[in-house]
Amino acid sequence: MARGVRRLTALSAVVALAVATAFVPASQPATAAPPPASHGPIGWDTYRHPERLADISGDSRTFQSSSFDRAGGNDDGNSWCLRTTSAGCVIAERAGAGEVDSIWFTRDDGNVTATGTITVQLDGKTVLSGSLQDIVNGAKGAPFVYPLVANADQSSGGVYLKVPMTFSKSMLITVQNKPVYYHVTYRTFADPRGIPTFDPADQATDVIAKLKASGTADPKPAQPGARTRTTALALPRGASKTVTAGSGSGAITALTVKIPQLAAPGSGTSEIATSDSIMRDTRLRISFDGRQTVDAPLGEFFGTGLGLYPVRAMMFGADPATKTLSAWWQMPYRSSATVTLVNDSLVAINGAQLSVCHHRGSPPRPRSSARTAPPATSTPPVTGPSRRPARTTPSWTPSGTAGWSGSPRPWKASPRTPAAATSRATSGCSWTAR
């Protein structure tokens, strides 16, 4: 009997709670929906606002679908499909919101004619369809033109599409015939709000023009209050020079190094030997908020490796004609930043210049519009061997050391020879290669 009373009492309490809930006064405000997640730059804004690459968004994850050997062996070119349909081989598929960032293929020495057609469907709409070979040749027209797409002659033996294609509900990419080698890299977003369906009618001519100028000028929008400090250097063997970028919160926005002794391929044997020694053994070290997070040979950091070759990447470049190495990564810091050149090469460096552009405070945010979005998604990579592991800090750090190569000499705790240097500061950043 007591057990029955307890059950009846509990049931009465549940009914009472339900009735009370049902009769909440209409004037009581409803719980507000959470604000949209901060996706970082999406779509064309990824190219329009590279100054925001240093921001991090917790809403984004990167995935890749590829032709890797499903058996764990080395048969990566066996045209592995996620599944097959009447339309052909499905090479990528995703439910939810995201962005396709890169599609790459190779076969038959870079001729992908035998792959047939490619079809990209986003949110149930076909946004791209046609002969894969014709598309990478640029036959579709803007935005599917070089350098956003490239054939094997324009790239390094493969073909690619780098048009950022956003979707809010679903993504499906199919090729007509088995593609041999491929990979599709895409991002996903936990919150679909603010993610439009990619519109192929937007030709993004400003982005195409910016990418065609890669390696010759800073791709970031002008940042108010930026200042450039240029230091003239004479570095004997074993000498180093440190330049303070600034104090207080801010960001290094560009670096330029000019060294007269650098020599392009085709120069004399002794000039090449001198140049190679400088590129290999002169190290660039950058510290943020008291922590050194960059330590790489000049050639590796600026993308040219061993030798002064022409490099034209979006965020860095090398110009053999002017013997200039440039980088335009946005590298924020909380309280301080320093840039150091260490001459561990076999020769003295004379008549060199180190220019550092920086600004105080956070970079300006683009105004809200259909072409803009909140803060970015990843930290930029730095290539080159490191004597010390990269450490994650609130300041700018390399994204990791994977793929770094080389055999740097052991660390030497020897005193440095004083370096002769003079500095001057100017307003703004002037980074067009001349």
N, C-alpha and C positions, 0 to 999 in steps of 0.2 A: 504493500500500500504506500509506504514511504517513498519507494522507488518511483511509483506512478505519479505521486505528487511532485517529486523533483522534475520528472519529465514534463509534466504539465506546466510547471513554473518556468522551465527553460523555454518551452514553446511559446508561452505568453510573452516572455522577454523578447524573443525574436520577432513576434508579431508587432509588439509595441515599437521596436526599433524600426521595422519596415514602415509602420504607419507614420512615425515621426519623420522618417526620411521622405516619405511621399508628400508630406504637407509642409516642406520647407517654404517659407515665405518667398514670393516671387521677387521681392525687392533685393534678396541676398545675391551678391554677384557670383557668377559662375567662375570656376577655376580657369585662369588664363592659360591658353596654349603656350607651350615653350617656344621661344624665338627660333627662327631657322638657324641651323648650324653654320659655322664659318667654314666654307669649303676651301677658301683660298682662291686665287685666280683660276678661272675655268675658261674653256674655249679659247677664243682669240686673245683674251686678256693674259693668258699664259705667256704669250709673246709680247704683248703690248706693255706689260708691267714686270719685266724681269727684276726690278729693284725689290720685289716682294718674294723672291725665291728664298730669302733668309728667314721668312716667317714660317711657322709650323702650324699645320691644322691637324687636329686629332680626328677629324671627320673623314679623312681620305686614306685609302689603302691602295697599293699598287699590286697588280697581278699580271701574269704572263701565261698565255696559252701557246704551246709550241709543238714542234715535231720531234720532241725528245723520244728516245727509245723507251716505250712503256715497259719493256722487259728488263730495263736497267742496264742494257748493254750499250754498244756504240753505234747502233743502227738508227741514227737520228734522222736519216733521209728516207725513211720508209713510208713517207706520206701518211703519217698517223692522223686520223680524223677523230674528232670528238664523237661524231656520229655521221651517218650518211642519210640523205634524203633524196627525193626525186630531183632536187635542184643540184645535188652534188655533195661535196665534202664540207661539213661544218668544221671550221677551224677556231671559232670563238663564239661563246654564248654566255649571256649573263642576265639574270633578273635583278631589277632594282635600278638605282641611279648610278651613273658613272660617265666616263669619258674615254674613248679610244684615242690613244696618243701616238702609237707607232705600229705599222704593219710592214713586215719584211719578208721577202721571199728570195730564194735562189735555186737554180737548176740549169742544166745545159749551158754552163759558162755564162750564166746571167740572163739568158734568153728565156723568158717565162711564157712564151706564146702557147706552149703545150698545156699550161694550167687553165687556159680558156678564160671564162668570165669570172669576175668577182662581184658579189652582191653584198652590200652593207645595209642592214635593216635596223633602224633605231625607233623604238616606241611604236613598232608596227608599220613604220613608213620606210620605203626604199629610198635612201638618200644617195646611194652610189651604185651604179650597175654598168658593166661594160667589160670589154676585153681588158684583162689585167695589163698586158703589154702596152696597149694603147693608152691606158690611164697613166702608167708610170712614164710614158713618153711625153705626157703633157697634153694629149689630144683632147681631153675634156675641157681644158681651159681653166681659168682661175675659179676657185682657189687651188685646183689640182694642177699646179705648174711648179717647175723647179724654182727654189729648192725645197718646196713642201712635198714634192714627189720627185723621184729620180730613177732613171734606168741604170743598167749595169755600167754603161760608159760614164755616167755622171757620178756614180758612187764607187764602191770598191768591190765589184763583182756580184753584188746583189741588187735588188730593187726595193724601194721603200715608199711609204706614204706617211707623212708626218702631220697631216691635217688633224687638228684636235676636234673630235666629233663627240658631242655630249648627248646623253640620253637620260631620261628620268624614270623609265619603267623597264626597258628591255633592250638587249643588243644581240644581234645574230649576224655572223659573217660567214658566208659560204662561197666556195670556189667550185667551178664546174667540174674540174678534174683534179686528181690527186696532185698536190703541189710540191712534193718531195720535201724541200726544206722551207720552214716558215716559222715566224713567231709574231704574236699579237700582244702588245703591251697596253694595258688599260688601267684606269683608276676606278675605284668605286667610292660612293658617298653614302653615309648612313642615312642622311636626310635628303629626300628628293626635292625639297622646296628650293626654288631658285635655280634649278638645273633645267635649262630649256632643251628642246630637241634640236640637234644640229640642223642648220639651214644651208644647203649647198648653194643657194642663190647669193649668199654673202661672199663676195669675192675677196674680201680682206686685202685689198691692194696695198694698204699701209703696212701690213705685216709682211707681205711679199717684198716690198721695197726695203724694209728694215733687214730682212734676212739676206737679201742680195748684197747688202752693205756689211755683212758680218765680217768681223776681224779688222775693220778699218775705222770704226767709231764706236763710242759708248752707246749701247742699245737702250739704255735706260732714259726715261724722261729727265729733263733738267731738274735738279733738286736745289731749291732756294737755300742760300747760305753756304753752299759748298765752296771750299777753298783748296788750292793746290800748293803743296810745299815741294819745291824742287831743290835737291841737294846735289852739288857737284862733288864727285868722289875721286880720290886717288887711293887705291887699296894695294899696298905691297902684299907679297905672299904672306899668308897667315893673319892678315889684318881684317878687321870688321868695322862696320859703321851702323849705328842704330839711329833711326829717325822716329821721333814721337809724332804720331798722327794727330793726337789731340787729347784733351782731358774732359771728363764729364761724359755723359751718354752721347753716342753718335754712331757713325759708321764710316769705314773706309769704303769708298765707292769706285776707286780705280787705282791701278799701279802701272807705272811705266818705267822701264829700265833701258837706257841707251849705253852701249859699250862699243867704242870705236874698234877694238880688237876683234870683234866678231866677224866671221867670214862665211860667205855663202858657198855651197858646193861649186866647184869649178875654179876656186881661188888656188893660190900656190900651196904646195905641200906644207911649208912651215906655217903659213897663215891658217890653214885648216887645223893643224895640230894645236896651235895656240887657241883658236876658237873653240875646238872640242874640249880642251882642258878647262876653259872658263865655263862652258855650258854644263859640263859634267860635274865639276868640283866646286864651283861657286854656289853657295846655298842661300836660299831665301828663307828667312825665319820670321814668322809673324806671331806676336803674342797679344792676347786679348784679356784684359782684366787680370794681368799678372800670370797668365797661363799661356805657354807656348803651344799652339795647336797646328802650326804649319812649319814644316822643316823639309824642304825639297830642293833638288838641284834646279838651277834656272831653266834649263831646257825642258825638264819634266813639268814644272809648274806652268810654263807658258805654252805647253803643247807641242813643242817642236822636237823634243828628244835630243839625241846627240847629233848636232848639226843645225845650222841656221837655215831652216826651210821656210817657205811661205806658208803661214797658217792663217786661216780665216774661219774661225769659229764664232758663234754668237757672243760668247762671254770672254774670249781671249784671242790674241792674234800675234803673229810675228812678221815683221817686214824686213827682209834681207837688204833692201835698197837703202833704208835709213838705219839699219842695225838696231831696230827698236822692238822691244818685247812689251806687250800690253795685256792687261787683264781688267775686267770690269765687274767682277763679283761684288755684290753688296755684302759687306762684312761688318755687322753691328757689334758694338761693345757697350758695356754698362758704365765703365769708368775710365778706361784707358786702352790705348793700342799702340804698339811699336812695330816697326818694320826694320829688319836687320839684314844686311848683305855680309856674308862671310866668305872671304877669298881663300879657299883651300886649294886653289889651282896651282899649277907650276909656274905661273907668270904673274907679274904685277899688272893690275888694272889701272889704266890712266885715262883721264878725260871722260869718265863715265858720269851719268846723271841718273838719279833715282827721284821720281816724282810720285807723290802720294796725294790723292784727292780725298777729302773727308768732309763730312758735315756734322753738325751737332743736332742732337735730338733725334726723334724717330722720323723716317722718311715720310713725305706727304702721301696721304691716301688718295686714290682717284675718286672723283665725285661719283655718287651713285647714279648708275645708268644701266641700260641694257647691255653695255659693253664692259661693265666693271663688276667686280666682286670683291669680297673681303680677303684677308691675308693668306699667304701662300703655303706651299705644301712640303717643301723639302729643302735641306741644306745642300749647297753645291759641293761636288767632289773636287779634291785636289789630287793630282797624280804625281808620282815620284816616290823614290825610296825614302823612308823616314827612319832616323835613328831612334826616335822615341814614338811610342804608340799614340795615336790620336785619342784625345779625351773629350767626352761630351761635357760641355759647359753651357751656361746660359748665353754665352757669347758665340761668335762665329766659329764653327769647327768643321773640318772635313767630315764627310758622311761615312768614311771608313777607309780601310787600307787595302781592300780587295783589289787585286790587279796591279798593285805597286810592284815595281821590278827594280833590279840593279843591286849592286853590292858595294854600298858606301864604305869608306875606310872607317876603322874603329874610332870611337869618340876620343878626342885628345883634349885633356884638361890643361892646355898650355896657355900662357899669357898671350894676349893679342897685341900685335904691333899697332900703335895709334894710326888712325887713318886721317888723311887730310880731307877736309870737307868744308864747303860753304853752302848756306841755305838761303832761299828766298821764298816768300809766300805770295800767292796771287789769288784773286777772287775767281770763283767758278772753276769748272773742269774743262780743259780743252784737250780732247783725246782723239781727234781725227788724225789718222796716220798720214804723214807727209813724206 
